[in-house]
Amino acid sequence: MTSDRATLPGRPRGQGPWARAAASGPRRIAMALTAPVPESGQAVVVELDPYEGDVTPLVRELLGGRGRHLAVEPDPVRAARLSLCFPDVEVVTADAASLPGVLAGRGIAVADVVIAGRSWAGLPHAERRASLAAVREVLSPEGAFTAPGPLYARFRAEERRFRRMLGVSFEEVVAGRTAWDSLTPAFVHHCRRPRVLAPPASSP
């Protein structure tokens, strides 16, 4: 998907064409990522690491001024840029693992939809685990989480481990149809109904 705005500063466009799925995939990937956004009601939708913000205008369009729309971006330069481009979106400079505190600080009890703006398969295991735990904690019982994945990595060890983590974290996990017309063919993980997991036992 080609952005109609300038690339946010801070990272070369050519670095990792699928490091940020929303920036390089076609509109159909953005539509798949935003598929769980409710058509009515005061939904709370959270974008994690929105990067260039190409999914952001679609979320705004789907919400139509309803509910709350947060964009959680760890890079302060990109967060500032997002704030300028989307003044009606609540942009927060934080990482995914900080999500429970971010929502609590804004008086939000739960989120209805959480959207990852990049593939998490290649993240360090500890970061991925902490991020998924944060998503589970903030999602409503019927909430949904979507995350992109590059097709070339689908059968690699990192992606398989991520898929297993999703299966542990959610009752329903479905891999969407491949978008073959992406710069890099890609798909979207659709996850619903977060599980309530016991914290890992601490070492003696």
DRENMAR-52245 format. One record per residue (C-alpha): residue in three letters; x, y, z. Coordinates in steps of 0.25 Angstrom, whole numbers, plus 2048, in hexadecimal, padded with zeros to 3 digits. Last residue first. Example, Ala and Ser with C-alpha at 12.3 -4.5 7.8 and 13.67 -1.06 7.14 Angstrom:
<atoms>
SER8377FC81D/ALA8317EE81F/
</atoms>
This chain:
<atoms>
PRO8337AE8AF/SER8307B28A0/SER8237B989E/ALA8177B2899/PRO8127B788C/PRO8057C088D/ALA7F87B888C/LEU7F27BB87F/VAL7E47C187C/ARG7E27BE86D/PRO7DF7C9863/ARG7D27C785B/ARG7D67CA84C/CYS7E37C9843/HIS7E47CC835/HIS7F27CB82F/VAL7F47D2822/PHE7FA7CE815/ALA8067D280C/PRO80C7D27FF/THR8187DC7FE/LEU8157E97F7/SER8067E47F8/ASP7FF7DE7ED/TRP7FF7D07F2/ALA7F67D47FE/THR7F57C7805/ARG7E87C380B/GLY7E77C581A/ALA7ED7BC825/VAL7E37B9830/VAL7E57B883F/GLU7DA7B6848/GLU7DB7B3857/PHE7E67BD859/SER7F37BE860/VAL7F87AF85F/GLY7F57AF850/LEU7FB7BC84E/MET8087B7855/ARG8077AB84B/ARG8067B483F/PHE8127BC845/ARG81A7AF846/ARG8177AC837/GLU81B7BA833/GLU8287B9839/ALA82B7AB834/ARG8287AE826/PHE81C7A981F/ARG8147B681E/ALA8217BE81C/TYR8207C080D/LEU8117C380E/PRO8147D0816/GLY80B7D1823/PRO8017DC827/ALA7FB7DD835/THR7EC7DD839/PHE7E77DD847/ALA7D87DB84B/GLY7CF7DE857/GLU7C47D585C/PRO7C97D486A/SER7CE7E3869/LEU7DD7E5866/VAL7E67EC870/GLU7ED7E0876/ARG7EE7D886A/VAL7F57E3863/ALA7FE7E586E/ALA8027D686F/LEU8047D6860/SER80E7E1861/ALA8157DB86D/ARG8177CE865/ARG81B7D5858/GLU8267DD860/ALA82B7D1867/HIS82C7C985A/PRO8337D3853/LEU82B7D8847/GLY82B7D183A/ALA81D7CC83A/TRP8177D983E/SER8137DE830/ARG8107EC830/GLY8057F6833/ALA7FF7EE83D/ILE7F07F083F/VAL7E87EF84C/VAL7D97EF84C/ASP7CE7F0857/ALA7D77F7861/VAL7D57F6870/ALA7D47FF87C/ILE7D780C876/GLY7D9818880/ARG7E581E878/GLY7F0819882/ALA7EA80C882/LEU7EB80B873/VAL7FA80E873/GLY7FC80687F/PRO7F77F9879/LEU7FE7FC86C/SER80C7FD871/ALA8107F086B/ALA80D7F685D/ASP81780185E/ALA814810862/THR81381E85C/VAL80482085B/VAL7FB825850/GLU7EC827853/VAL7E7829845/ASP7DF836842/PRO7EC83E83E/PHE7F0833833/CYS7FB83982B/LEU802841836/SER800837840/LEU80582C837/ARG812834835/ALA814836844/ALA812827846/ARG81C82483A/VAL82782D841/PRO82482784F/ASP82681984A/PRO81E80F853/GLU81081184C/VAL80380E852/ALA7F8814849/LEU7EA815851/HIS7DC81684B/ARG7D1818855/GLY7C2817852/ARG7BB81C846/GLY7C082783C/GLY7BD81F830/LEU7C3812836/LEU7C680C828/GLU7CC818822/ARG7D581B82E/VAL7DA80C82E/LEU7DC80E81F/PRO7E481B821/THR7ED81482B/VAL7F1808823/ASP7FB81081B/GLY800816827/GLU80F816823/TYR81380E830/PRO806809836/ASP80E802842/LEU8017FD849/GLU7F4802844/VAL7E980284E/VAL7DA80284C/VAL7D0805857/ALA7C2804852/GLN7B680D855/GLY7AB80684D/SER7AA80283E/GLU7B17FC833/PRO7BB7F583C/VAL7CA7F5838/PRO7CD7E6836/ALA7D17E8827/THR7DC7F282A/LEU7E87E9827/ALA7E07E381B/MET7DD7F1816/ALA7EC7F5818/ILE7F07E9810/ARG7E67EC805/ARG7EC7FA804/PRO7F97F47FF/GLY8057F1807/SER8117FA809/ALA80E803815/ALA8047FA81C/ALA80D7EF81C/ARG8197F6823/ALA8257EC824/TRP81F7E7817/PRO8287EF80D/GLY8347EE817/GLN83B7FB816/GLY838801808/ARG83080D80E/PRO83C812816/ARG838814825/GLY83782182D/PRO82D82A825/LEU81F826822/THR81D823814/ALA81682E80C/ARG80782D80B/ASP7FE826800/SER804818805/THR80680D7FC/MET800800800/
</atoms>
